[in-house]
Amino acid sequence: MTLNRKCPLCRRPRSAEFTPFCSKSCKDRDLVRWLADGYALPGAPAIDEEEGKA
């Protein structure tokens, strides 16, 4: 197990205060990505209920 894990955004060493990030800046950047739908799981497109009705 590696104790010197890095920030997932900028790869600098993590800070205990902002784990798993290195700083408030990286923590905030990650939040903005979530809020802007910047993260997604690959898969088939969802069918809109109104589109599915004939």
LINRACOR-V580050 format. One record per pair of residues at least 24 apart in sequence whose ideal C-beta (glycine too) atoms are under 10 Angstrom apart, sorted by sequence separation. I is the first residue (numbers start at 1). J is the second residue. D is the distance in Angstrom with one decimal. If there is no record, write none. Layout:
# LINRACOR-V580050
I J D
I J D
This chain:
# LINRACOR-V580050
9 33 8.9
